Amino acid sequence: MNTAADTTTTTTITTSNNKKLIAVMGATGAQGGAVIQAFHSLIVSNNNKNDSNTILYEIRAITRNPNSEKAMALVERGLSLVVKEVVQADADNEDSLTDAFQGCYGAFVVTDFWQDCNVQHEIETTRTIQKAAKRAGLQHVVLSTLDDTRPWIQKADNKNTWKVLPPTELGMYVPHFDGKGQAAQEFAKHVPTTQLLTTFYLENFINLGMGPRKQKEKSGQDTSSYAITFPMGNAKLSMVSTIDIGKVACACFQSPETTIGKTVGVQSDALTCEEIAQRFSQALGVTVVYNDVSEQVYAEFLGFPGAEDLANMFRFYKEFETYFVDSRTRALLEDDVLMEKVKELGGLYTFQSWLDENVGAFQV
């Protein structure tokens, strides 16, 4: 963990009733970038309305390296309308984050378990961010998070069949879920927070190679069909586009009175893997089948550090399907104002609309 002194000089901006500065952590990543894009769309829409009572939002993009190509592209991509400045801060350094948060109304916060697969590091990082947010006086944090699976699994009749994963002393079944969930609960006790529950990225079908793969014969020869492989049985897989995460986060900042202190889920669609395979077949013009495998086989199939974590994640999706899908949809279904703000940003994808837009990314 980097605890070296590393402070950031930023301009302190007074937030008036009609202007709010939002800090976005992970600005060059998938979620942070989507939040910035959503605010850009909001500002374009508001400018077209020409309403003097409309709240004006500006973004302070926070990144570890503001001189990187991705950071500089935030402005070059035409987002200068919303990105007021790009600043450097270290998520493991409280002072640098406090400086980066100064003058901001709120912040979008996301942490990355997968950068080192160290759940204790992620929990400590989230605690550092919380302390900085409190010191800076943030009035609203939208914290991207996941469920702590332990309370659910420990109540299940088959709890003894679940494998506890390292570090075993923490008793975690899905560390990249459980650590985020634990840290988020602590975070929300100290800072006005909306906990934003995300789920399986639709982009994983592209970026992690989870989309259709060529099937092989036992001899090793390619067949004419393709397959997607998951340990999901007949349960529905909850999915979200990172773009939709950005839209819902943006909507939460616009609705503090109904989202602070609450948990809001985000989901683009939920389908069985058979249904997903059928849609791939139709879109790609080839046969795509669903290979349903056990969690153990799936972990071996992935064959990389964290594979058991992902296998247990899919088991959680499967065995707690009703809770999982409901937790990602309930808040938007119950809050008409929040849903309307999401619709104003273009609404949420379905799997089909996302696939139609991204079909060119799949090589068959």
C-alpha positions as CSV (number, residue, x, y, z in Angstrom):
1,M,0.0,0.0,0.0
2,N,1.4,3.4,-1.0
3,T,1.4,5.7,2.0
4,A,4.0,8.1,0.6
5,A,3.2,11.8,0.8
6,D,1.5,12.8,-2.4
7,T,-0.7,15.8,-2.3
8,T,-2.8,17.4,-5.0
9,T,-3.2,21.1,-5.5
10,T,-6.7,22.0,-6.7
11,T,-8.8,25.1,-6.8
12,T,-11.4,25.3,-4.1
13,I,-14.8,26.0,-5.6
14,T,-17.8,27.2,-3.7
15,T,-20.8,25.1,-4.5
16,S,-23.9,27.2,-5.0
17,N,-27.5,26.0,-5.1
18,N,-27.4,25.8,-8.9
19,K,-23.8,24.6,-9.4
20,K,-22.4,21.3,-8.2
21,L,-18.9,20.0,-8.6
22,I,-18.7,16.2,-8.7
23,A,-15.4,14.3,-8.2
24,V,-15.2,11.1,-10.2
25,M,-12.7,8.5,-9.1
26,G,-11.5,6.0,-11.6
27,A,-12.2,8.6,-14.3
28,T,-10.2,6.7,-16.9
29,G,-11.8,3.4,-16.1
30,A,-15.1,1.8,-17.3
31,Q,-17.4,3.0,-14.5
32,G,-15.9,6.4,-13.9
33,G,-15.7,7.1,-17.6
34,A,-19.4,6.1,-17.9
35,V,-20.3,8.5,-15.1
36,I,-18.5,11.4,-16.9
37,Q,-20.3,10.5,-20.2
38,A,-23.7,10.5,-18.4
39,F,-23.1,14.0,-17.0
40,H,-21.9,15.2,-20.4
41,S,-25.2,14.0,-21.9
42,L,-27.1,15.7,-19.1
43,I,-25.4,19.0,-19.7
44,V,-26.0,18.8,-23.4
45,S,-29.7,18.1,-22.7
46,N,-29.9,20.9,-20.2
47,N,-28.2,23.4,-22.5
48,N,-30.9,22.6,-25.1
49,K,-33.6,23.4,-22.6
50,N,-32.1,26.8,-21.7
51,D,-33.7,26.7,-18.2
52,S,-32.1,29.1,-15.7
53,N,-33.2,27.0,-12.8
54,T,-31.4,23.9,-13.9
55,I,-28.5,22.7,-11.7
56,L,-25.2,23.0,-13.5
57,Y,-22.8,20.1,-12.9
58,E,-19.1,20.0,-13.4
59,I,-16.7,17.1,-13.1
60,R,-13.3,17.0,-11.4
61,A,-11.8,13.8,-12.8
62,I,-9.5,12.0,-10.4
63,T,-6.8,9.6,-11.7
64,R,-3.5,8.3,-10.6
65,N,-1.8,9.7,-13.7
66,P,-3.4,12.8,-15.2
67,N,-0.7,12.8,-17.9
68,S,-1.7,9.4,-19.3
69,E,-3.3,9.1,-22.7
70,K,-6.6,8.1,-21.2
71,A,-6.7,11.1,-18.8
72,M,-5.8,13.6,-21.6
73,A,-8.5,11.9,-23.8
74,L,-11.2,13.0,-21.3
75,V,-10.9,16.5,-22.8
76,E,-9.9,15.5,-26.3
77,R,-13.0,13.3,-26.6
78,G,-15.1,16.5,-26.4
79,L,-16.0,16.1,-22.7
80,S,-14.5,19.5,-21.8
81,L,-18.0,20.7,-21.6
82,V,-18.3,18.8,-18.3
83,V,-14.8,18.0,-17.2
84,K,-13.6,21.1,-15.4
85,E,-10.2,19.6,-14.5
86,V,-8.2,16.4,-14.2
87,V,-6.3,16.0,-11.0
88,Q,-3.9,13.4,-9.5
89,A,-4.7,11.6,-6.3
90,D,-3.7,8.3,-4.7
91,A,-6.6,6.3,-3.3
92,D,-4.3,4.9,-0.6
93,N,-3.2,8.4,0.5
94,E,-5.8,10.3,2.6
95,D,-4.2,13.7,2.3
96,S,-4.0,13.6,-1.5
97,L,-7.7,12.5,-1.7
98,T,-8.8,15.1,0.8
99,D,-7.2,17.8,-1.4
100,A,-8.8,16.3,-4.5
101,F,-12.3,16.3,-2.9
102,Q,-12.0,19.9,-1.6
103,G,-14.7,22.2,-2.9
104,C,-16.8,19.3,-4.3
105,Y,-20.4,18.7,-3.6
106,G,-20.1,15.0,-4.1
107,A,-18.1,12.1,-5.5
108,F,-18.5,8.9,-7.4
109,V,-16.3,6.3,-5.8
110,V,-15.2,2.9,-7.2
111,T,-12.4,0.6,-6.1
112,D,-10.7,-2.1,-8.0
113,F,-10.3,-5.5,-6.3
114,W,-8.8,-7.0,-9.4
115,Q,-5.7,-4.7,-9.5
116,D,-4.0,-7.0,-7.0
117,C,-6.8,-9.5,-5.9
118,N,-6.2,-8.4,-2.3
119,V,-9.5,-7.9,-0.5
120,Q,-7.8,-6.6,2.7
121,H,-6.2,-3.9,0.6
122,E,-9.5,-3.0,-1.0
123,I,-11.2,-2.7,2.3
124,E,-8.4,-0.4,3.6
125,T,-8.5,1.7,0.5
126,T,-12.3,2.2,0.9
127,R,-11.7,3.2,4.5
128,T,-9.1,5.8,3.4
129,I,-11.5,7.2,0.8
130,Q,-14.2,7.5,3.5
131,K,-11.9,9.4,5.8
132,A,-11.0,11.8,3.0
133,A,-14.6,12.3,2.0
134,K,-15.6,13.1,5.5
135,R,-12.7,15.5,6.0
136,A,-13.5,17.3,2.7
137,G,-17.2,17.6,3.8
138,L,-18.7,15.8,0.8
139,Q,-22.5,16.0,0.9
140,H,-23.2,13.0,-1.3
141,V,-21.1,10.0,-2.3
142,V,-22.4,7.5,-4.8
143,L,-20.4,4.4,-3.9
144,S,-20.2,1.5,-6.5
145,T,-20.4,-1.7,-4.6
146,L,-21.5,-5.3,-4.4
147,D,-23.2,-7.6,-1.9
148,D,-21.6,-9.1,1.1
149,T,-22.6,-12.7,0.4
150,R,-21.8,-14.0,3.8
151,P,-25.1,-13.2,5.6
152,W,-27.1,-14.9,2.8
153,I,-24.9,-18.0,2.5
154,Q,-24.6,-18.5,6.2
155,K,-28.4,-18.7,6.5
156,A,-28.7,-21.3,3.6
157,D,-29.3,-25.0,4.3
158,N,-26.3,-25.9,2.1
159,K,-23.9,-23.4,3.7
160,N,-21.4,-26.2,4.5
161,T,-21.0,-27.0,0.8
162,W,-19.6,-23.5,0.1
163,K,-15.9,-23.1,0.0
164,V,-14.4,-20.3,2.0
165,L,-11.7,-18.6,-0.1
166,P,-8.4,-17.1,1.1
167,P,-7.7,-15.3,3.3
168,T,-9.8,-17.9,5.1
169,E,-9.7,-16.0,8.4
170,L,-12.2,-13.5,6.9
171,G,-14.7,-16.2,6.1
172,M,-15.4,-14.9,2.6
173,Y,-17.0,-16.9,-0.2
174,V,-16.8,-14.3,-2.9
175,P,-14.0,-11.9,-1.8
176,H,-14.5,-9.4,-4.6
177,F,-18.2,-9.1,-3.5
178,D,-17.8,-9.6,0.3
179,G,-15.0,-7.0,0.7
180,K,-16.9,-4.4,-1.2
181,G,-20.1,-5.1,0.7
182,Q,-18.4,-5.0,4.1
183,A,-16.5,-1.8,3.3
184,A,-19.6,0.0,1.9
185,Q,-21.6,-0.7,5.1
186,E,-18.8,1.0,7.1
187,F,-18.4,3.8,4.6
188,A,-22.1,4.7,4.7
189,K,-22.0,5.2,8.5
190,H,-19.7,8.2,8.2
191,V,-20.6,9.9,4.9
192,P,-23.9,10.7,3.2
193,T,-23.9,7.8,0.7
194,T,-25.9,6.1,-2.0
195,Q,-24.7,2.5,-2.3
196,L,-24.9,1.6,-6.0
197,L,-25.2,-2.2,-6.4
198,T,-23.7,-3.3,-9.8
199,T,-23.6,-6.7,-11.4
200,F,-22.0,-8.7,-14.2
201,Y,-20.8,-6.4,-17.0
202,L,-22.2,-7.0,-20.4
203,E,-18.8,-5.8,-21.6
204,N,-17.3,-9.0,-20.1
205,F,-18.6,-10.8,-23.1
206,I,-16.1,-8.7,-25.1
207,N,-13.3,-7.7,-22.9
208,L,-12.9,-10.9,-20.9
209,G,-13.6,-13.3,-23.7
210,M,-16.8,-14.6,-22.1
211,G,-18.6,-14.3,-25.4
212,P,-19.1,-17.2,-28.0
213,R,-16.0,-19.3,-28.5
214,K,-15.4,-21.9,-31.2
215,Q,-16.2,-25.4,-30.0
216,K,-13.7,-28.2,-30.6
217,E,-14.1,-31.9,-31.2
218,K,-12.4,-34.3,-28.8
219,S,-9.7,-34.6,-31.5
220,G,-9.0,-30.9,-31.1
221,Q,-10.5,-29.9,-34.4
222,D,-12.8,-26.9,-34.6
223,T,-16.5,-27.5,-35.2
224,S,-18.9,-25.2,-36.9
225,S,-20.6,-24.1,-33.7
226,Y,-19.8,-21.8,-30.9
227,A,-20.5,-21.8,-27.2
228,I,-20.8,-19.7,-24.1
229,T,-19.7,-21.5,-20.9
230,F,-21.1,-20.6,-17.4
231,P,-22.0,-22.5,-14.2
232,M,-25.5,-20.9,-14.1
233,G,-27.9,-23.8,-14.7
234,N,-31.3,-22.4,-15.7
235,A,-31.1,-19.3,-13.5
236,K,-31.1,-15.8,-14.9
237,L,-27.9,-14.0,-15.1
238,S,-28.2,-10.4,-14.0
239,M,-26.2,-8.1,-16.4
240,V,-25.4,-4.4,-16.7
241,S,-23.6,-2.2,-19.2
242,T,-21.1,0.1,-17.6
243,I,-22.8,2.9,-19.6
244,D,-26.0,2.2,-17.6
245,I,-24.0,2.3,-14.3
246,G,-23.0,5.8,-15.3
247,K,-26.6,6.8,-16.1
248,V,-28.0,5.6,-12.8
249,A,-25.1,7.2,-10.8
250,C,-25.8,10.5,-12.5
251,A,-29.5,10.1,-11.7
252,C,-28.7,9.5,-8.1
253,F,-26.7,12.7,-7.8
254,Q,-29.8,14.5,-9.2
255,S,-32.1,12.9,-6.6
256,P,-30.2,13.2,-3.2
257,E,-33.5,13.5,-1.3
258,T,-34.5,9.9,-2.2
259,T,-31.1,8.2,-2.7
260,I,-28.9,9.3,0.2
261,G,-28.9,6.6,2.8
262,K,-30.4,4.2,0.4
263,T,-29.1,1.2,-1.7
264,V,-29.9,1.5,-5.4
265,G,-29.4,-1.4,-7.8
266,V,-28.6,-1.2,-11.5
267,Q,-29.4,-3.9,-14.1
268,S,-29.7,-3.7,-17.9
269,D,-31.2,-7.2,-18.3
270,A,-31.5,-10.6,-16.8
271,L,-31.7,-13.7,-19.0
272,T,-30.9,-17.4,-18.8
273,C,-27.7,-18.4,-20.5
274,E,-29.8,-20.4,-23.0
275,E,-31.6,-17.2,-23.9
276,I,-28.2,-15.4,-24.2
277,A,-26.9,-18.1,-26.5
278,Q,-30.0,-17.9,-28.7
279,R,-29.6,-14.1,-29.0
280,F,-25.9,-14.5,-29.9
281,S,-27.0,-17.1,-32.6
282,Q,-29.5,-14.7,-34.1
283,A,-27.1,-11.7,-34.1
284,L,-24.0,-13.5,-35.3
285,G,-25.6,-15.8,-37.8
286,V,-23.9,-18.9,-36.4
287,T,-24.9,-21.6,-33.9
288,V,-24.1,-20.7,-30.3
289,V,-24.9,-23.2,-27.6
290,Y,-24.8,-22.9,-23.8
291,N,-22.3,-25.2,-22.0
292,D,-23.6,-25.5,-18.4
293,V,-20.8,-26.7,-16.1
294,S,-20.1,-27.0,-12.4
295,E,-18.4,-24.3,-10.4
296,Q,-15.3,-26.5,-10.1
297,V,-15.1,-27.2,-13.8
298,Y,-15.6,-23.5,-14.5
299,A,-12.8,-22.4,-12.2
300,E,-10.5,-24.9,-14.0
301,F,-11.7,-23.7,-17.3
302,L,-10.7,-20.1,-16.5
303,G,-7.4,-21.2,-14.9
304,F,-6.3,-17.8,-13.5
305,P,-5.9,-16.3,-10.0
306,G,-9.4,-15.3,-8.9
307,A,-11.1,-18.1,-10.9
308,E,-12.6,-19.7,-7.8
309,D,-13.9,-16.3,-6.7
310,L,-15.7,-15.9,-10.1
311,A,-17.1,-19.5,-9.9
312,N,-18.5,-18.8,-6.4
313,M,-19.9,-15.5,-7.7
314,F,-21.9,-17.3,-10.4
315,R,-23.1,-19.8,-7.8
316,F,-24.4,-16.9,-5.7
317,Y,-26.2,-15.5,-8.8
318,K,-27.8,-18.9,-9.4
319,E,-28.8,-19.9,-5.8
320,F,-30.0,-16.4,-4.8
321,E,-31.4,-15.5,-8.2
322,T,-34.7,-14.0,-6.9
323,Y,-33.0,-11.7,-4.4
324,F,-30.2,-10.7,-6.8
325,V,-32.5,-9.6,-9.7
326,D,-34.9,-7.9,-7.3
327,S,-32.1,-6.0,-5.6
328,R,-30.9,-4.6,-8.9
329,T,-34.4,-3.5,-10.1
330,R,-36.5,-2.6,-7.1
331,A,-35.2,1.0,-6.4
332,L,-35.8,2.2,-10.0
333,L,-39.2,0.5,-10.1
334,E,-40.3,2.2,-6.9
335,D,-38.9,5.6,-7.5
336,D,-40.6,7.2,-10.5
337,V,-38.5,10.4,-10.4
338,L,-35.3,8.5,-10.4
339,M,-36.4,6.3,-13.2
340,E,-37.5,9.4,-15.2
341,K,-34.0,10.9,-14.8
342,V,-32.5,7.7,-16.1
343,K,-34.9,7.8,-19.1
344,E,-33.9,11.4,-19.8
345,L,-30.3,10.1,-20.2
346,G,-31.4,7.5,-22.8
347,G,-32.8,4.8,-20.5
348,L,-31.3,1.4,-19.9
349,Y,-30.1,-1.2,-22.4
350,T,-31.6,-4.6,-22.9
351,F,-29.3,-7.4,-23.7
352,Q,-30.6,-7.3,-27.3
353,S,-30.1,-3.5,-27.8
354,W,-26.6,-3.8,-26.3
355,L,-25.8,-6.7,-28.6
356,D,-27.1,-4.9,-31.6
357,E,-24.9,-2.0,-30.8
358,N,-21.8,-4.1,-30.2
359,V,-22.2,-7.0,-32.6
360,G,-19.1,-5.9,-34.5
361,A,-16.9,-6.7,-31.5
362,F,-17.5,-10.4,-31.8
363,Q,-15.3,-12.2,-34.4
364,V,-16.9,-15.4,-35.8
